[in-house]
Amino acid sequence: MQNILLTGAQGFLGKYIQKSLTSAGYNVDTLGRGTGNTVICDLSKSRPTLTQPYYAVVHAAGKAHMVPKTEEEKKDFFEVNLEGTRRLLQALEQQSQLPQTFVFISTIGVYGLSIGENIGETHSLAAIDPYGQSKIQAEVLVREWCTKNRVNYFSLRLPLISGANAPGNLGSMRKAIQKGYYFRIGKGSARKSIVLASDVADFIPSLFSKTQSGEYNLTDGIHPTFAQIEDKMAQSLGKKISIVIPTLIARTISVVGSFIPKFPLNSRQYSKITSPLTFSDQKARTVLGWNPNSFLEVPIT
Protein backbone atom coordinates (compact mmCIF):
# COMPACT_ATOMS: atom_id res chain seq x y z
CA MET A 1 0.00 0.00 0.00
CA GLN A 2 1.50 3.33 -1.08
CA ASN A 3 1.80 6.17 1.40
CA ILE A 4 0.36 9.61 0.73
CA LEU A 5 0.94 12.75 2.79
CA LEU A 6 -2.05 15.10 2.97
CA THR A 7 -1.98 18.54 4.57
CA GLY A 8 -5.17 20.36 5.52
CA ALA A 9 -7.14 17.17 6.06
CA GLN A 10 -9.32 18.87 8.68
CA GLY A 11 -10.40 21.57 6.24
CA PHE A 12 -13.50 21.58 4.06
CA LEU A 13 -11.85 20.25 0.90
CA GLY A 14 -9.26 18.23 2.81
CA LYS A 15 -11.94 16.00 4.31
CA TYR A 16 -13.17 15.12 0.82
CA ILE A 17 -9.63 14.45 -0.37
CA GLN A 18 -8.79 12.17 2.55
CA LYS A 19 -11.94 10.14 1.97
CA SER A 20 -11.17 9.79 -1.74
CA LEU A 21 -7.54 8.77 -1.19
CA THR A 22 -8.52 6.19 1.40
CA SER A 23 -11.23 4.80 -0.88
CA ALA A 24 -8.65 4.54 -3.68
CA GLY A 25 -6.58 2.22 -1.48
CA TYR A 26 -3.83 4.56 -0.30
CA ASN A 27 -2.45 4.81 3.21
CA VAL A 28 -2.95 8.47 4.14
CA ASP A 29 -0.80 10.30 6.67
CA THR A 30 -2.17 13.73 7.58
CA LEU A 31 -0.17 16.79 8.59
CA GLY A 32 -1.73 19.57 10.62
CA ARG A 33 -1.90 21.41 13.93
CA GLY A 34 -4.54 19.22 15.57
CA THR A 35 -3.77 16.18 17.71
CA GLY A 36 -5.70 13.92 15.35
CA ASN A 37 -3.04 14.25 12.64
CA THR A 38 -0.31 11.72 11.92
CA VAL A 39 2.27 14.52 11.80
CA ILE A 40 1.50 17.36 14.19
CA CYS A 41 2.93 20.62 12.93
CA ASP A 42 1.90 24.22 12.28
CA LEU A 43 3.50 24.87 8.89
CA SER A 44 3.16 28.63 9.37
CA LYS A 45 5.60 28.42 12.26
CA SER A 46 7.85 25.40 11.87
CA ARG A 47 9.24 22.76 9.55
CA PRO A 48 7.71 19.31 10.06
CA THR A 49 9.71 16.19 10.84
CA LEU A 50 8.75 13.41 8.44
CA THR A 51 9.70 9.87 9.39
CA GLN A 52 9.19 8.22 6.02
CA PRO A 53 9.16 9.06 2.30
CA TYR A 54 5.86 9.40 0.43
CA TYR A 55 4.69 8.26 -2.97
CA ALA A 56 2.77 11.53 -3.39
CA VAL A 57 1.98 14.68 -1.43
CA VAL A 58 -1.29 16.61 -1.56
CA HIS A 59 -0.90 20.08 -0.09
CA ALA A 60 -4.40 21.34 0.69
CA ALA A 61 -3.59 23.40 3.79
CA GLY A 62 -3.92 27.13 3.33
CA LYS A 63 -5.43 30.37 4.53
CA ALA A 64 -8.45 31.83 2.73
CA HIS A 65 -12.01 33.15 3.18
CA MET A 66 -11.22 36.40 4.96
CA VAL A 67 -10.41 40.00 4.09
CA PRO A 68 -7.37 41.12 6.13
CA LYS A 69 -7.83 44.32 8.07
CA THR A 70 -4.36 44.70 9.59
CA GLU A 71 -0.78 44.29 8.45
CA GLU A 72 -0.48 41.27 10.72
CA GLU A 73 -3.46 39.60 9.07
CA LYS A 74 -1.95 40.32 5.64
CA LYS A 75 1.32 38.77 6.75
CA ASP A 76 -0.50 35.64 7.92
CA PHE A 77 -1.47 34.81 4.33
CA PHE A 78 2.19 34.64 3.33
CA GLU A 79 3.25 32.76 6.47
CA VAL A 80 0.64 30.06 5.84
CA ASN A 81 0.36 29.87 2.05
CA LEU A 82 3.92 30.66 0.99
CA GLU A 83 6.25 29.96 3.90
CA GLY A 84 4.18 26.96 4.98
CA THR A 85 4.66 25.50 1.52
CA ARG A 86 8.38 26.25 1.65
CA ARG A 87 8.73 24.48 5.00
CA LEU A 88 6.88 21.44 3.67
CA LEU A 89 9.16 21.22 0.63
CA GLN A 90 12.24 21.60 2.83
CA ALA A 91 11.02 18.71 4.99
CA LEU A 92 10.54 16.54 1.92
CA GLU A 93 14.12 17.23 0.86
CA GLN A 94 15.32 15.55 4.05
CA GLN A 95 13.77 12.23 3.06
CA SER A 96 15.71 9.36 1.47
CA GLN A 97 13.37 9.54 -1.50
CA LEU A 98 11.34 12.42 -2.91
CA PRO A 99 7.67 11.98 -3.78
CA GLN A 100 6.77 11.10 -7.34
CA THR A 101 3.95 13.68 -7.42
CA PHE A 102 3.15 16.93 -5.62
CA VAL A 103 -0.41 18.29 -5.82
CA PHE A 104 -0.92 21.88 -4.73
CA ILE A 105 -4.40 23.28 -4.10
CA SER A 106 -4.41 26.80 -5.53
CA THR A 107 -7.12 29.24 -6.58
CA ILE A 108 -8.49 31.20 -9.52
CA GLY A 109 -7.80 34.16 -7.23
CA VAL A 110 -4.28 34.24 -8.68
CA TYR A 111 -5.70 35.94 -11.79
CA GLY A 112 -6.85 38.89 -9.70
CA LEU A 113 -10.03 39.34 -11.72
CA SER A 114 -13.54 40.34 -10.68
CA ILE A 115 -15.00 40.15 -14.17
CA GLY A 116 -14.20 38.06 -17.24
CA GLU A 117 -15.25 35.02 -19.21
CA ASN A 118 -13.54 31.79 -20.30
CA ILE A 119 -10.22 32.75 -18.69
CA GLY A 120 -7.47 30.22 -19.35
CA GLU A 121 -4.19 29.37 -17.65
CA THR A 122 -2.17 31.59 -20.00
CA HIS A 123 -3.88 34.71 -18.64
CA SER A 124 -1.59 36.95 -16.61
CA LEU A 125 -1.55 36.53 -12.84
CA ALA A 126 -2.58 39.98 -11.66
CA ALA A 127 -3.73 39.44 -8.06
CA ILE A 128 -2.61 42.21 -5.71
CA ASP A 129 -4.44 41.08 -2.56
CA PRO A 130 -2.50 39.07 0.06
CA TYR A 131 -4.42 35.86 -0.62
CA GLY A 132 -3.89 35.92 -4.38
CA GLN A 133 -0.29 37.10 -4.11
CA SER A 134 0.63 34.43 -1.56
CA LYS A 135 -0.84 31.74 -3.82
CA ILE A 136 0.99 33.09 -6.88
CA GLN A 137 4.31 32.98 -5.04
CA ALA A 138 3.55 29.52 -3.66
CA GLU A 139 2.78 28.26 -7.18
CA VAL A 140 6.14 29.58 -8.38
CA LEU A 141 7.90 27.93 -5.45
CA VAL A 142 6.23 24.58 -6.16
CA ARG A 143 6.99 24.79 -9.88
CA GLU A 144 10.66 25.61 -9.37
CA TRP A 145 11.21 23.05 -6.61
CA CYS A 146 9.47 20.23 -8.47
CA THR A 147 11.20 21.05 -11.75
CA LYS A 148 14.60 21.10 -10.06
CA ASN A 149 13.94 17.81 -8.28
CA ARG A 150 12.13 16.10 -11.19
CA VAL A 151 8.89 15.72 -9.26
CA ASN A 152 5.61 15.80 -11.18
CA TYR A 153 3.49 18.70 -9.96
CA PHE A 154 -0.09 19.86 -10.42
CA SER A 155 -1.27 23.24 -9.16
CA LEU A 156 -5.06 23.09 -9.22
CA ARG A 157 -6.69 26.50 -9.53
CA LEU A 158 -10.16 26.21 -8.04
CA PRO A 159 -13.15 28.60 -8.21
CA LEU A 160 -16.14 28.42 -5.84
CA ILE A 161 -16.13 24.95 -4.30
CA SER A 162 -19.49 23.34 -3.60
CA GLY A 163 -20.14 20.67 -1.02
CA ALA A 164 -21.62 20.02 2.38
CA ASN A 165 -21.09 23.01 4.69
CA ALA A 166 -18.93 24.88 2.19
CA PRO A 167 -17.11 27.90 3.69
CA GLY A 168 -16.55 31.33 2.16
CA ASN A 169 -19.13 32.97 -0.08
CA LEU A 170 -21.24 29.83 -0.44
CA GLY A 171 -21.23 29.40 3.32
CA SER A 172 -22.41 32.97 3.80
CA MET A 173 -25.13 32.45 1.20
CA ARG A 174 -26.29 29.28 2.91
CA LYS A 175 -26.49 31.01 6.29
CA ALA A 176 -28.48 33.96 4.91
CA ILE A 177 -30.94 31.71 3.05
CA GLN A 178 -31.37 29.49 6.10
CA LYS A 179 -32.19 32.49 8.30
CA GLY A 180 -34.54 34.01 5.74
CA TYR A 181 -32.81 37.33 5.10
CA TYR A 182 -31.18 36.51 1.77
CA PHE A 183 -32.15 38.63 -1.24
CA ARG A 184 -31.57 38.29 -4.96
CA ILE A 185 -30.26 41.19 -7.02
CA GLY A 186 -32.13 41.59 -10.29
CA LYS A 187 -32.32 38.44 -12.39
CA GLY A 188 -29.05 37.03 -11.09
CA SER A 189 -27.92 36.39 -14.64
CA ALA A 190 -24.15 36.72 -14.17
CA ARG A 191 -22.39 33.38 -14.73
CA LYS A 192 -19.88 32.02 -12.23
CA SER A 193 -17.45 29.13 -12.34
CA ILE A 194 -17.96 26.52 -9.65
CA VAL A 195 -16.70 23.00 -8.97
CA LEU A 196 -17.80 20.14 -6.76
CA ALA A 197 -15.48 19.28 -3.87
CA SER A 198 -16.17 15.60 -4.46
CA ASP A 199 -15.07 15.87 -8.11
CA VAL A 200 -11.79 17.56 -7.20
CA ALA A 201 -11.11 14.97 -4.50
CA ASP A 202 -11.90 12.02 -6.76
CA PHE A 203 -9.73 13.47 -9.53
CA ILE A 204 -6.58 13.83 -7.44
CA PRO A 205 -5.63 10.11 -7.25
CA SER A 206 -5.62 9.96 -11.06
CA LEU A 207 -2.87 12.60 -11.12
CA PHE A 208 -0.38 10.27 -9.46
CA SER A 209 0.05 8.35 -12.71
CA LYS A 210 0.37 11.44 -14.93
CA THR A 211 3.46 13.38 -15.93
CA GLN A 212 1.98 16.52 -17.55
CA SER A 213 3.04 18.91 -14.81
CA GLY A 214 1.57 22.38 -14.73
CA GLU A 215 -1.16 24.70 -13.54
CA TYR A 216 -4.77 23.72 -14.26
CA ASN A 217 -8.15 25.39 -13.82
CA LEU A 218 -10.85 23.01 -12.63
CA THR A 219 -14.55 23.92 -13.01
CA ASP A 220 -17.78 22.05 -13.63
CA GLY A 221 -17.78 23.39 -17.20
CA ILE A 222 -21.38 24.58 -16.89
CA HIS A 223 -20.76 27.95 -15.21
CA PRO A 224 -24.26 28.38 -13.73
CA THR A 225 -25.86 31.78 -13.29
CA PHE A 226 -25.85 33.33 -9.85
CA ALA A 227 -29.62 32.75 -9.69
CA GLN A 228 -29.12 29.05 -10.42
CA ILE A 229 -26.57 28.80 -7.62
CA GLU A 230 -28.92 30.62 -5.26
CA ASP A 231 -31.89 28.42 -6.18
CA LYS A 232 -29.82 25.24 -5.82
CA MET A 233 -28.67 26.28 -2.37
CA ALA A 234 -32.22 27.25 -1.34
CA GLN A 235 -33.58 23.94 -2.63
CA SER A 236 -31.05 22.01 -0.55
CA LEU A 237 -32.35 23.82 2.53
CA GLY A 238 -36.03 23.46 1.67
CA LYS A 239 -36.28 27.24 1.25
CA LYS A 240 -37.25 29.73 -1.43
CA ILE A 241 -35.72 33.09 -2.26
CA SER A 242 -38.65 35.46 -2.00
CA ILE A 243 -36.88 38.83 -1.78
CA VAL A 244 -35.71 40.32 -5.08
CA ILE A 245 -34.17 43.80 -5.25
CA PRO A 246 -33.95 45.54 -8.66
CA THR A 247 -30.37 46.11 -9.79
CA LEU A 248 -30.61 49.91 -9.80
CA ILE A 249 -31.86 50.00 -6.23
CA ALA A 250 -29.29 47.42 -5.14
CA ARG A 251 -26.50 49.46 -6.73
CA THR A 252 -27.59 52.56 -4.81
CA ILE A 253 -27.82 50.60 -1.57
CA SER A 254 -24.35 49.15 -2.14
CA VAL A 255 -22.81 52.61 -2.48
CA VAL A 256 -24.28 53.63 0.87
CA GLY A 257 -23.33 50.28 2.38
CA SER A 258 -19.67 50.82 1.49
CA PHE A 259 -19.51 53.44 4.25
CA ILE A 260 -21.28 51.36 6.91
CA PRO A 261 -19.26 48.63 8.68
CA LYS A 262 -20.78 45.12 8.41
CA PHE A 263 -23.59 46.32 6.13
CA PRO A 264 -24.96 43.32 4.17
CA LEU A 265 -24.16 44.86 0.75
CA ASN A 266 -21.34 47.13 -0.41
CA SER A 267 -20.03 48.14 -3.83
CA ARG A 268 -17.42 45.38 -3.92
CA GLN A 269 -19.99 42.71 -3.15
CA TYR A 270 -22.45 44.17 -5.66
CA SER A 271 -19.84 44.04 -8.41
CA LYS A 272 -18.92 40.43 -7.61
CA ILE A 273 -22.54 39.31 -7.62
CA THR A 274 -23.57 41.07 -10.82
CA SER A 275 -20.44 40.56 -12.96
CA PRO A 276 -19.70 37.36 -14.91
CA LEU A 277 -16.53 35.52 -13.91
CA THR A 278 -15.84 32.19 -15.62
CA PHE A 279 -12.72 30.14 -16.26
CA SER A 280 -11.85 27.62 -18.93
CA ASP A 281 -10.97 24.09 -17.83
CA GLN A 282 -10.24 22.91 -21.38
CA LYS A 283 -6.57 22.31 -20.62
CA ALA A 284 -7.41 19.93 -17.77
CA ARG A 285 -9.99 18.13 -19.91
CA THR A 286 -7.66 17.70 -22.87
CA VAL A 287 -4.41 16.94 -21.05
CA LEU A 288 -5.53 15.23 -17.85
CA GLY A 289 -8.93 13.77 -18.71
CA TRP A 290 -10.87 16.00 -16.32
CA ASN A 291 -14.57 15.09 -16.70
CA PRO A 292 -16.59 16.65 -13.85
CA ASN A 293 -20.25 16.54 -12.90
CA SER A 294 -22.52 19.55 -13.27
CA PHE A 295 -23.11 21.53 -10.09
CA LEU A 296 -26.77 21.78 -11.09
CA GLU A 297 -27.25 18.02 -11.29
CA VAL A 298 -25.67 16.86 -8.04
CA PRO A 299 -27.50 17.35 -4.71
CA ILE A 300 -25.78 19.45 -2.05
CA THR A 301 -25.42 17.03 0.84
Secondary structure, 3 states (H helix, E strand, C coil): CCEEEEECCCCHHHHHHHHHHHHCCCEEEEEECCCCCCEECCCCCCCCCCCCCCCEEEECCCCCCCCCCCHHHHHHHHHHHHHHHHHHHHHHHCCCCCCCEEEEEEEHHHHCCCCEEEECCCCCCCCCCHHHHHHHHHHHHHHHHHHHHCCEEEEEEECEEECCCCCHHHHHHHHHHHHCCCCEECCCCCEECEEEHHHHHHHHHHHCCCCCCEEEECCCCCCCEHHHHHHHHHHHCCCCCCCEECHHHHHHHHHHHCCCCCCCCCHHHHHHHHCCEEECCHHHHHHHCCCCCCHHHCCCC
